[in-house]
């Protein structure tokens, strides 16, 4: 079949909307009609830094949609199911099976960042030209995505499906760093460095965890104002204030029990450690490239502080996406307040808005889906 996709051919020019051919599904693959797809920092990094041999490629890894078709051995989803797409994993290595940490799958890089299946093939083509796909097991900047059974999370039909995609990556990363990695006790204190989409998701996680002191740190006053609206008890503009000193003042002297670094610049990460009491734990989720040397004072660790790296929010998507949705439905996780939608055809405008910092989380929506039509179909099915 054919589909429309946004193809990255050069970091110098805009993405181009092209008609691509999708090959037949393999046994464990799933064809998803995309309803919404977020724009993530990782996508931007690939656009800015990709090498010529990495393109043409279809990016996008925060997809949500409706299952259109399934491979011959798929058992967990069926055509018509609503799904959120998350990161891909093999489901066979020791980390996936024995240790139950699929975010540390031994084949994570090959399955998520290369733009191909493990055997090097791709399901996408433009005429006779192969197009890299399978980005994070989905390449969801397209009207249809070829996903895999293991990275499809079935979700209820009564939710705003077009907004759910970021639960599979960016929002999962921030909220998971708090709820899965740090697991702060009710009444505890936490500092969040960088309150973009991932940081604000971490803030929502801190609110859901009933932290009593939630400190947001950023250099943009507008972001700090949004953090306050979403539950921050204190804000610090790190461009004008000494963060560690202010945190000690806010906490009455010892510092915070937890911190989340969403930036990964050397000065920010050091500050995220320095603001902690002893003992205290800092979770770092920021990404500044695969090589990112940072010097820290080992004394901060020696006296009981911990620095832990977090990928994908230490989340098992089938469990954690469901947990976030449960919190959302209970009115305790308003992630939708972070989202600004753009029609898929305006993907380059959406990218520009993200670069300029005009939106917190941009989500592309597709005109192939009508919630009203879906509701009517469900009603007819129930009556039958």
RODO-2510 file (C-alpha; in nm, 4 decimals, decimal comma):
residues 384
     n   res          X          Y          Z
     1     x     0,0000     0,0000     0,0000
     2     x     0,0975     0,3670    -0,0263
     3     x     0,1116     0,6348     0,2405
     4     x     0,2163     0,9968     0,2832
     5     x     0,5238     1,0601     0,4944
     6     x     0,7516     1,3486     0,5905
     7     x     1,0943     1,2552     0,4554
     8     x     1,4220     1,3988     0,5818
     9     x     1,6613     1,4268     0,2900
    10     x     1,8866     1,7081     0,4096
    11     x     1,9408     1,8981     0,7341
    12     x     1,9672     2,2159     0,5236
    13     x     1,6146     2,2108     0,3871
    14     x     1,2588     2,1407     0,5015
    15     x     1,1102     1,7952     0,5299
    16     x     0,9242     1,6940     0,2160
    17     x     0,5855     1,5225     0,2079
    18     x     0,6156     1,2244    -0,0255
    19     x     0,4085     0,9258    -0,1319
    20     x     0,5835     0,6101    -0,0169
    21     x     0,5172     0,2431    -0,0684
    22     x     0,4839     0,0156     0,2345
    23     x     0,5880    -0,3469     0,1882
    24     x     0,3975    -0,6429     0,3274
    25     x     0,4038    -0,6825     0,7034
    26     x     0,6324    -0,9352     0,8656
    27     x     0,4856    -1,1817     1,1191
    28     x     0,5154    -0,9601     1,4294
    29     x     0,4645    -0,6224     1,2604
    30     x     0,1587    -0,3995     1,2910
    31     x     0,0305    -0,1382     1,0466
    32     x    -0,1011     0,1642     1,2359
    33     x    -0,3052     0,4460     1,0863
    34     x    -0,1466     0,7414     1,2613
    35     x    -0,3779     0,9875     1,4367
    36     x    -0,1200     1,1974     1,6221
    37     x     0,2584     1,2124     1,6460
    38     x     0,4688     1,4278     1,8754
    39     x     0,7897     1,6139     1,8010
    40     x     1,0684     1,5170     2,0403
    41     x     1,4164     1,6563     2,1096
    42     x     1,5624     1,3335     1,9723
    43     x     1,3961     1,3958     1,6351
    44     x     1,5456     1,7455     1,6279
    45     x     1,8885     1,6069     1,7101
    46     x     1,8738     1,3645     1,4173
    47     x     1,7658     1,6415     1,1805
    48     x     2,0476     1,8699     1,2918
    49     x     2,3234     1,6124     1,3049
    50     x     2,2437     1,3366     1,0591
    51     x     2,5079     1,2129     0,8181
    52     x     2,4421     1,1728     0,4431
    53     x     2,4266     0,7931     0,4756
    54     x     2,1500     0,8256     0,7378
    55     x     1,8979     0,9724     0,4930
    56     x     1,6483     0,9707     0,3379
    57     x     1,4611     0,8736     0,6525
    58     x     1,1165     0,9113     0,8086
    59     x     1,1406     1,0178     1,1727
    60     x     0,8770     1,0469     1,4453
    61     x     0,8600     0,8271     1,7540
    62     x     0,5659     0,9529     1,9605
    63     x     0,2859     0,8063     1,7540
    64     x    -0,0714     0,7164     1,8387
    65     x    -0,3270     0,5658     1,6076
    66     x    -0,5553     0,2832     1,5058
    67     x    -0,4411    -0,0642     1,4052
    68     x    -0,5240    -0,1233     1,0390
    69     x    -0,3561    -0,4607     0,9855
    70     x    -0,1428    -0,7138     1,1724
    71     x     0,1211    -0,9685     1,0828
    72     x     0,0447    -1,3376     1,0835
    73     x     0,1814    -1,4013     1,4362
    74     x     0,0540    -1,0915     1,6198
    75     x    -0,1641    -1,1802     1,9195
    76     x    -0,1764    -0,8741     2,1485
    77     x    -0,3551    -0,6222     1,9241
    78     x    -0,6186    -0,6462     1,6517
    79     x    -0,7439    -0,4251     1,3692
    80     x    -0,9485    -0,1381     1,5103
    81     x    -0,7575    -0,1188     1,8393
    82     x    -0,6400     0,2226     1,9571
    83     x    -0,2699     0,2180     2,0400
    84     x     0,0157     0,4338     2,1636
    85     x     0,3544     0,3566     2,0085
    86     x     0,6624     0,3555     2,2292
    87     x     1,0264     0,2488     2,1908
    88     x     1,1103    -0,0854     2,0343
    89     x     1,2866    -0,3777     2,2021
    90     x     1,3704    -0,7309     2,0977
    91     x     1,1849    -0,9180     2,3733
    92     x     1,4449    -1,1942     2,3590
    93     x     1,7712    -1,0750     2,5197
    94     x     1,8556    -1,1160     2,8899
    95     x     1,7579    -0,7581     2,9752
    96     x     1,4204    -0,7963     2,8069
    97     x     1,3394    -1,1434     2,9410
    98     x     1,5342    -1,2179     3,2591
    99     x     1,5765    -0,8690     3,4048
   100     x     1,2548    -0,7118     3,2716
   101     x     1,4273    -0,3872     3,1690
   102     x     1,3403    -0,3585     2,7977
   103     x     1,4587     0,0039     2,7957
   104     x     1,8055    -0,1498     2,8246
   105     x     1,7483    -0,4031     2,5461
   106     x     2,0816    -0,5263     2,4090
   107     x     1,9618    -0,4244     2,0618
   108     x     1,8186    -0,0844     2,1627
   109     x     2,0375     0,1222     1,9281
   110     x     1,9832    -0,0989     1,6238
   111     x     1,6071    -0,1221     1,6819
   112     x     1,5468     0,2453     1,7557
   113     x     1,8116     0,4736     1,6094
   114     x     1,9355     0,3199     1,2838
   115     x     1,6246     0,3519     1,0683
   116     x     1,5985    -0,0131     0,9697
   117     x     1,4994    -0,3559     1,0921
   118     x     1,7641    -0,5678     1,2621
   119     x     1,8455    -0,7300     0,9275
   120     x     1,9056    -0,3866     0,7704
   121     x     1,5896    -0,3830     0,5586
   122     x     1,3163    -0,1185     0,5540
   123     x     0,9453    -0,1408     0,4790
   124     x     0,9414     0,2004     0,3067
   125     x     1,0326     0,2956    -0,0492
   126     x     0,9918     0,5847    -0,2924
   127     x     0,9727     0,4141    -0,6279
   128     x     1,2860     0,2002    -0,6359
   129     x     1,4586     0,4089    -0,3675
   130     x     1,4633     0,2555    -0,0170
   131     x     1,3620     0,5025     0,2560
   132     x     1,4878     0,4481     0,6083
   133     x     1,2033     0,3838     0,8516
   134     x     1,1416     0,1893     1,1733
   135     x     1,2702     0,4864     1,3767
   136     x     1,2012     0,3774     1,7351
   137     x     1,0073     0,0953     1,5775
   138     x     0,7535     0,3261     1,4124
   139     x     0,8623     0,6299     1,2007
   140     x     0,5304     0,7943     1,2834
   141     x     0,5722     1,1195     1,0884
   142     x     0,3547     0,9497     0,8313
   143     x    -0,0094     0,8681     0,7704
   144     x     0,0738     0,5033     0,8394
   145     x     0,3465     0,3519     1,0559
   146     x     0,4909     0,0028     1,0550
   147     x     0,5320    -0,0802     1,4230
   148     x     0,5964    -0,4020     1,6098
   149     x     0,3686    -0,5960     1,8381
   150     x     0,5874    -0,5326     2,1428
   151     x     0,5916    -0,1527     2,1113
   152     x     0,2149    -0,1098     2,0639
   153     x     0,0248    -0,0268     2,3828
   154     x    -0,3507    -0,0744     2,3587
   155     x    -0,5468     0,2165     2,5109
   156     x    -0,9172     0,2851     2,5783
   157     x    -1,1262     0,4243     2,2938
   158     x    -1,2819     0,7041     2,4995
   159     x    -0,9592     0,9072     2,5165
   160     x    -0,8342     1,1909     2,2894
   161     x    -0,6241     0,9539     2,0787
   162     x    -0,4590     1,2347     1,8813
   163     x    -0,2945     1,3648     2,2014
   164     x    -0,1655     1,0371     2,3456
   165     x     0,1495     0,9837     2,1374
   166     x     0,3931     1,1718     2,3649
   167     x     0,3042     0,9291     2,6446
   168     x     0,5227     0,6813     2,4541
   169     x     0,8440     0,8837     2,4846
   170     x     0,8862     1,2425     2,6058
   171     x     0,6190     1,2477     2,8737
   172     x     0,7035     0,8907     2,9704
   173     x     1,0691     0,9940     3,0097
   174     x     1,0017     1,2854     3,2447
   175     x     0,7239     1,1309     3,4510
   176     x     0,9025     0,7964     3,4652
   177     x     1,2227     0,9511     3,5966
   178     x     1,0212     1,0600     3,8991
   179     x     0,7665     0,7812     3,9454
   180     x     0,9804     0,4848     3,8367
   181     x     1,3394     0,5838     3,9083
   182     x     1,3316     0,8222     4,2035
   183     x     1,0025     0,7085     4,3583
   184     x     0,9899     1,0046     4,6006
   185     x     0,8002     0,9651     4,9243
   186     x     0,4884     1,1789     4,9844
   187     x     0,5966     1,5058     5,1408
   188     x     0,9478     1,4943     4,9966
   189     x     1,1359     1,7699     4,8116
   190     x     1,2429     1,7655     4,4463
   191     x     1,4139     2,0070     4,2057
   192     x     1,3556     1,9847     3,8305
   193     x     1,6184     2,1437     3,6056
   194     x     1,4749     2,2490     3,2693
   195     x     1,0988     2,2674     3,2419
   196     x     1,0377     2,2023     2,8771
   197     x     0,8097     1,9142     2,7865
   198     x     1,0176     1,6456     2,9612
   199     x     1,0744     1,8615     3,2695
   200     x     0,7084     1,9537     3,2992
   201     x     0,6192     1,5850     3,2666
   202     x     0,8587     1,5226     3,5555
   203     x     0,6827     1,7991     3,7463
   204     x     0,3461     1,6354     3,6836
   205     x     0,4974     1,3119     3,8127
   206     x     0,6153     1,4909     4,1278
   207     x     0,2663     1,6314     4,1828
   208     x     0,1163     1,2842     4,1348
   209     x     0,3693     1,1478     4,3868
   210     x     0,2500     1,4078     4,6420
   211     x     0,5870     1,5793     4,6804
   212     x     0,5380     1,8809     4,9056
   213     x     0,8256     2,0947     4,7763
   214     x     0,8542     2,1039     4,3973
   215     x     1,1147     2,3481     4,2669
   216     x     1,1311     2,4312     3,8950
   217     x     1,4557     2,5695     3,7506
   218     x     1,4880     2,7296     3,4071
   219     x     1,6233     3,0392     3,2335
   220     x     1,2920     3,1252     3,0640
   221     x     1,0408     3,3050     3,2823
   222     x     0,7471     3,1916     3,0695
   223     x     0,8346     2,8278     3,1352
   224     x     0,8629     2,8942     3,5077
   225     x     0,5184     3,0541     3,5020
   226     x     0,3752     2,7450     3,3328
   227     x     0,5484     2,5266     3,5911
   228     x     0,3766     2,7211     3,8672
   229     x     0,0375     2,6670     3,7024
   230     x     0,1051     2,2932     3,6862
   231     x     0,2056     2,2559     4,0504
   232     x     0,5540     2,3911     4,1195
   233     x     0,5686     2,5324     4,4713
   234     x     0,8805     2,7397     4,3960
   235     x     1,0670     2,8577     4,0849
   236     x     1,4275     2,9618     4,0301
   237     x     1,5607     3,1516     3,7281
   238     x     1,9102     3,0078     3,7006
   239     x     2,0205     3,2942     3,4769
   240     x     1,9949     3,5344     3,7695
   241     x     2,0074     3,3226     4,0869
   242     x     2,2438     3,0788     4,2590
   243     x     2,0376     2,7616     4,2368
   244     x     2,2050     2,5588     4,5106
   245     x     2,1878     2,8496     4,7568
   246     x     1,8208     2,9120     4,6779
   247     x     1,7346     2,5445     4,7165
   248     x     1,9021     2,5333     5,0550
   249     x     1,7087     2,8434     5,1542
   250     x     1,3776     2,6948     5,0354
   251     x     1,4391     2,3639     5,2131
   252     x     1,5533     2,5253     5,5369
   253     x     1,9196     2,4369     5,4980
   254     x     1,9901     2,0761     5,3964
   255     x     1,8927     2,0885     5,0279
   256     x     1,6487     1,8775     4,8289
   257     x     1,6047     1,5029     4,8572
   258     x     1,5714     1,4514     4,4818
   259     x     1,6520     1,6274     4,1559
   260     x     1,5933     1,5672     3,7857
   261     x     1,8344     1,7003     3,5223
   262     x     1,6576     1,7423     3,1880
   263     x     1,9407     1,9357     3,0176
   264     x     2,2713     1,7451     3,0615
   265     x     2,4928     2,0480     3,0198
   266     x     2,7909     2,0283     3,2570
   267     x     2,6978     2,3293     3,4704
   268     x     2,3353     2,2156     3,5000
   269     x     2,4185     1,8596     3,6008
   270     x     2,6693     1,9784     3,8588
   271     x     2,4077     2,2127     4,0017
   272     x     2,1551     1,9273     4,0131
   273     x     2,3997     1,7372     4,2347
   274     x     2,5057     2,0342     4,4450
   275     x     2,1483     2,1223     4,5400
   276     x     2,0918     1,7820     4,7030
   277     x     2,1025     1,7026     5,0715
   278     x     2,3006     1,4006     5,1859
   279     x     2,1820     1,1430     5,1077
   280     x     2,0027     1,2538     4,7930
   281     x     1,9459     1,1258     4,4399
   282     x     1,9746     1,2999     4,1025
   283     x     1,8215     1,1388     3,7919
   284     x     1,9647     1,2684     3,4653
   285     x     1,7528     1,2326     3,1508
   286     x     1,8986     1,5161     2,9397
   287     x     2,0725     1,4366     2,6117
   288     x     2,3512     1,6372     2,4505
   289     x     2,4881     1,3654     2,2238
   290     x     2,6332     1,0203     2,2759
   291     x     2,9642     1,1757     2,3801
   292     x     2,9108     1,4348     2,6534
   293     x     3,1948     1,4619     2,9042
   294     x     3,1015     1,6180     3,2387
   295     x     3,3273     1,6794     3,5373
   296     x     3,1736     1,6502     3,8834
   297     x     3,3042     1,6765     4,2374
   298     x     3,3423     1,3188     4,3568
   299     x     3,2910     1,4451     4,7100
   300     x     2,9248     1,5016     4,6315
   301     x     2,8935     1,1289     4,5659
   302     x     3,1260     1,0205     4,8460
   303     x     2,8995     1,1729     5,1087
   304     x     2,5874     0,9914     5,0015
   305     x     2,4596     1,1577     4,6885
   306     x     2,3678     0,9371     4,3933
   307     x     2,3680     1,0168     4,0204
   308     x     2,1665     0,7811     3,8028
   309     x     2,1131     0,7877     3,4274
   310     x     1,7608     0,7256     3,3015
   311     x     1,6417     0,6273     2,9551
   312     x     1,2751     0,6179     2,8540
   313     x     1,1751     0,6899     3,2132
   314     x     1,2812     0,3407     3,3235
   315     x     0,9392     0,2476     3,1897
   316     x     0,7887    -0,0718     3,0591
   317     x     0,5485     0,0972     2,8156
   318     x     0,2599    -0,1493     2,8479
   319     x     0,2546    -0,0804     3,2219
   320     x     0,3554     0,2830     3,2489
   321     x     0,1504     0,4279     2,9621
   322     x    -0,1502     0,2645     3,1270
   323     x    -0,0511     0,4125     3,4644
   324     x    -0,0233     0,7640     3,3183
   325     x    -0,3621     0,7281     3,1512
   326     x    -0,5169     0,6156     3,4794
   327     x    -0,3719     0,9236     3,6511
   328     x    -0,4962     1,1439     3,3647
   329     x    -0,8480     1,0039     3,3891
   330     x    -0,8398     1,0644     3,7651
   331     x    -0,7534     1,4318     3,7035
   332     x    -0,4028     1,3939     3,8504
   333     x    -0,1881     1,4052     3,5354
   334     x    -0,3018     1,6810     3,2949
   335     x    -0,0382     1,6160     3,0301
   336     x    -0,2727     1,7529     2,7630
   337     x    -0,2023     2,1029     2,8938
   338     x     0,1505     2,0725     2,7532
   339     x     0,0346     2,0066     2,3968
   340     x    -0,0154     2,2330     2,0952
   341     x    -0,1438     2,0603     1,7807
   342     x    -0,0491     2,1230     1,4175
   343     x    -0,1949     1,9603     1,1046
   344     x     0,0536     1,7107     0,9634
   345     x     0,0846     1,9185     0,6470
   346     x     0,2358     2,1971     0,8602
   347     x     0,5140     1,9819     1,0006
   348     x     0,7844     2,2321     0,9057
   349     x     0,5921     2,5119     1,0792
   350     x     0,5653     2,2902     1,3861
   351     x     0,9391     2,2245     1,3815
   352     x     1,0075     2,5981     1,3581
   353     x     0,7742     2,6643     1,6524
   354     x     0,9594     2,4054     1,8607
   355     x     1,2978     2,5543     1,7689
   356     x     1,1765     2,9026     1,8669
   357     x     1,0411     2,7764     2,1989
   358     x     0,6879     2,8898     2,1157
   359     x     0,5297     2,5594     2,2199
   360     x     0,5997     2,3088     2,4945
   361     x     0,5068     1,9904     2,3094
   362     x     0,4053     2,0009     1,9439
   363     x     0,1843     1,7177     1,8186
   364     x     0,1048     1,6583     1,4516
   365     x    -0,2525     1,5532     1,3792
   366     x    -0,3873     1,3694     1,0760
   367     x    -0,7159     1,4209     0,8948
   368     x    -0,7646     1,0451     0,8504
   369     x    -0,9416     1,0220     1,1862
   370     x    -1,2647     1,1637     1,3213
   371     x    -1,3483     1,1129     1,6870
   372     x    -1,7134     1,1726     1,6018
   373     x    -1,7068     0,8984     1,3365
   374     x    -1,5298     0,6636     1,5753
   375     x    -1,7935     0,7299     1,8410
   376     x    -2,0738     0,6646     1,5937
   377     x    -1,9102     0,3355     1,4911
   378     x    -1,8799     0,2251     1,8530
   379     x    -2,2450     0,3100     1,9157
   380     x    -2,3567     0,1094     1,6121
   381     x    -2,1452    -0,1872     1,7250
   382     x    -2,2934    -0,1739     2,0752
   383     x    -2,6471    -0,1647     1,9358
   384     x    -2,5802    -0,4687     1,7209
***
